[in-house]
Amino acid sequence: MTWGNHSLLMEFVFLAYPSPPELRVLFFLGVSLVYILIIGGNVFIVVAIHTEARLHTAMYYFLGSLSGIELCYTAVVVPHILTNILQSEKTITLLGCATQMIFFIGLGSADCFLLAAMAYDRYVAICSPLQYPLTVTLTLCVHLVVASVVIGLFLSTQLVAFIFSLPFCRARTIEHFFCDVPPVMRLVCTNSHIHERAVLVEATLAIAMPFFFIATSYAFIVAAVLKIHSAAGRHRAFSTCSSHLSVVLLQYGCCAFMYLRPNSSYYPKQDQFISLVYTLGTPLLNPLIYTLRNREMKGTLGRVLARNCLSQNN
C-alpha cells in the first residue's frame, strides 16, 4: 500500500532519545510520573465537575471539556514516548506517524479553539451579565466544544495529507521524540517556500486567529471592568479570568514558538525541550492553575478529600 509516492510501511527513526541506560531510566521515570499527575489532575477536574451540582455551569463545562481533550491529547504521544524509551529500535511507520500527527495537531488545535470559546464565555459573563444565562446555554456549549474538535481535526488532516504528499529524503531520521510538523518537514527534500507558507497558513488558522479572538474578548472585558467603581468588584471580575488567561499565555506561547516561524529557524535540541513543555507541562499545569486560583475548585477539592478521609475511617 502507498500514500502518494511513499509506502505506508516505510519507517522513520527517532533520534532524540537518550542512549545511556541510566539516562533512559531517569527519563522513563520522569515522564511516567508527570503522566500520572496529568491523568490524576485532569480526571479529578472532570469527575468533580460531573459530581458537584454547583459546578454545573458553562464555565466549568468548558473546563471539564478542556481537561477531557488534554487527556486524549497526551494519550496520543506520551505512551508512545514511554514505549520508545524501553525499546532498542525507536521507529514508527509512515501510516503511524501520519495518524499520530493528525490527532496530536488536531487535539492541540481543538485546545486553542476551546480556549477561544472560554474567552467568549467570560466576555458575555462580564460584559452582559443579565443576558448570560440566555446567551451561553448548555446547547451552545456543546456546539462550541464539538466544533472545536471537528475543526481542529479537519485542519490537521488537511495539513498532514499535504505534508506526506511531499517527497522525503533518503535519510528518514526524525530528531524528535514523536512525529510533529517542524521535524517531519525537515525530511522534505524540496526547498520551496510555497510548502512552508502552506504550513504557516494552517498554523495561523489554528493558533493566530483564535488568539486574536481571545485578545479582542479581553480588550472588551478590561474596558468593562474598568467601568466598575468598587475595587472589590474589579478584583472579583478579574479573578474569574486570571486562570484562563494564565493557561492561554502558556498554551499559545509554546504553540506560536513552535509553529509560527520559518522552517529554517528549527533547532532540534531547543525544540525538543519546548515540545516536552507543551506536551507534558501544559496539561500538568492547567489543573493546578484552575484548582489553586479558583475558589470553587479549591472548595470542591477539599470536600472530595474530606469525603475520602471519612470513607476510609468508616
N, C-alpha and C positions, 0 to 999 in steps of 0.2 A: 504494500500500500504506500502511496506517495501523497505528499502535500506540496503542490507546485512542482518544483524540481528536487524536493527532498524526500527521502524515505522516512516514514513515520517511526521506524525503528532505529534511525540514526541517533547516536548517543552524544551527549555533552558531558564534559568532565569538570567538576567544581574544584578550584584551586585554593579557596580561601581558608580551608580548614587546617588547624594546626597539625603538624606531623608528630612531634614528640608525645609519647604515651601520657606523660604527666600533664601536659597542657590539654590533651584531649579529654582526660578525666575531669580536670577542673572546668573546662568549657562545657562538658556534658552536665556536670552537677549545677553549674551556674545557670545554664539555660533551663534545666529541669525545674530548679527552684523558682525562677521567675515565672515559668509557665504555670506552675501550680498556683502561685499567687494570683496570676491573671485569671485563671479559671475560678478560683475561690472568690476573688473580689467581684468579678462580673456576674457570677452565678448568684452571689448574695444580693446584688442590686436587683436582678431580675426577680428573684424569689420574694424579696422584701416589698417590691412594688406590687407584685401579684397578690400577696397575702395581707398587706396593710391597706385598709379601706381609705384612710386619709390620704394615701398616695395615688389614688385613682383619679389623677388629673392629667391634662395634656402634657404638661412639662415632664412629669415622671413617666408617662407613656413613651415619650421621645427618649428619655434617659434609659429606660429599660430596653428599648429597641436598639439604641446605640451600643449597649452592653452586649446584646444578642449578636449584633453584626460583628463586634470585635472578637467575640468568642469564635465565630466562624472564620473571621479574617486571620487570626493567629493559627487556627487549626489547619489552614491551607499550607503553611510553611514550617511552623515550629516542629511538629512531629517528623517532618522530612529532614529538618536540620539535625534533630536528635538521632535519627536513624543513620544519617551520613557520618556523624561523628564516630559511631561504633563500627562502621563498615570500612574495609580497606579500599574498596573501589567506590568513589563518590560520583556516580554517574546518574544521568536521567535521559530518557528517550525524548525525541523531538515532540511527540504527542504529549508526554507527561509534562515537559517544560511549557508547552503552549497552554495546556489545561491549567497548570499552576499559575501562570501569568494572568489568564483570563479571570480566575476567581480572586487572586491576590489584588490585582489592579481594580477589578470590578467592585469588590467589597471595600477596598480603600477609597474608591471614588464615592461609593454609597455613604461612607462615613462623612465625606466632605459635604455631600448634598444634604445629609441628615442634620449636620451642624448648621447649615443654612436654614433648614426648616425650624430648628430650635431657636435660631435668631429671630425668625418671623414670629414665633410663639411669644418670645419675650417682648418684641416690639408691640404686638397687639395688647399684651397684658399691661404694659406700662403706658403706652400712648392712647389706648382706647379701652380702659378697664371695664367700662359699662357694657361695651359690645363684645368683650372677650368670651363669655360663655356661649354667645350666639355665633361668633365667628369661628373660634377654634373648637370645633366639635370632635367627638371621637371618630366620626366618619372621615373628617378632613385629615386627622392624624394618621389614620390607617392608609389613606390615599397617598399622603406625603411619604410615609415610610416605604410603601410598596413602590412608588415612583422613584425614590432614591435608589433602591436596589436594582430595579429594572433598567433605569437609565445608566447606572454605573456599569452593570454587566454588558449592556448594549455597546457602550463606548469602548469598554475593554476588549470585547470580542472583535470589534472593527479594528482596533489598534493592533491586536495580536495577529489577526489574519493578514494585516498589511506587513507587519514585521517579518513573519515567517514566509511571506511570498518573495522576499528579497534573497539574493544569492549569499550564502555563507562561505567563509574561507575554509581552507582545509583544516586549520588548527581549531578544533572545536572545544576549546577550553574556556570556561567561564570563571573569571576572577571574582567570585562572589559565593555566598552561602546558598543561594537559591536563584531561580530564574526571575529576573527583574529587567525592566526596559533598558537602563543605561548599559549594564554589562552585556546583555544579549545584542544590543545594537553595535557593540564593538566588534562582533563577529561578522558583521555585514561587510562584504568586500567592496561594494561601491561606495564612493565618497561624495555622492551627490547631496547637495544641501536641500534638495526637494524632499528627500526621505526624512531628513532631520526636521524640516518645517512641518511635515505631516504629523510627526510625533508631537511636536510642540503645540500644534493646533488641538490635538486630542487632550493634551495635558492642560491647556488653557481652559477648555470646556469643563474639565473635571475639577480643576483647582482654582484658577483665577476668577472665573465667573461666580462660583458660589462665595468666594472670599469677598468679591466686590459687593455682592448682595448682603453679606454679613456686615461689612463696613458701613454700607448705606443704612442698614437697620439700626446699627449702633449710633450712627450720627443723629438719627431721629430720636433714639432713646435718650442720648445725652442732652439734646435740646429740650426734651420733655421733662427730664429730671431736674435740670437747672431752673425750671419754672416753679418747682416745688419750694415753698417758702421755708418749711421747717427742715433743720439739719437731720433730724431723726427720719423724716420721710425720704430725704435724698439718700441717706445711708441704707435704708431698707430697700429702696428701689435698686440701688447699685449692687447690693448684696445678692439679689436674685439673679444678677447677670455675671457676677465675678467668676463663678465656677465655669460657666460656659465659655467665657472669654479666655480663661486660662487654658482650657482644652483646645480652643480654636487656635491660639497662638502656637501651642506646642505642635498640633497636627499640621497646620498649614506651613509653619516654619520649616519643618522637615521635608514635607512634600514639595514645597516650592524649591528648596535647595536641590533636591534630587532630580526633579523632572522639568523645571522651568529654566533650563540652561542648555547651552550647546553641548554636543557630544564630545567636543574637543577638550572640555574642561573636566572630563571624568578622571578621577584619581582613585584607583582601586582601594587602597588601604583606608583612605579617608571615607570613601563612600560605603565601604563595608561597615565601618563603625556607625555612620549615620543610619544605615538600613536597620541595624540592630536597635537603634534608638526608637525608630518609628514602628518597628515590628514588635518589639518587646516592651520598650519603655512607655510608649503612649498608652497601649491597652492596660499596662500595670498602673500608671499614674492616674488615669481617668477615674477609676472607682475611688482612689484615695482623695483626689481633688473634690469630687462630688460628695463624698462622705464627710470629709473633715471640714469643708467650707459650707455645708448645708445643714442647718439646724434640724430640720425634719428627718434627714437621713441619719444624722448622729443619734437622734432620739429613737429612731427605728432600730439602729444597731444596738443601742443599749437595751431595748425591750427584747430583741431576739436573743441577746446574750443572757439576759435575766431569765427568760423562759427556758433556755437550755440548762442553766445552772439549777433551776428549780426542778426540772425533769430528771436531772442526774441525781439530785439529792433524794428525790422520791423513789 
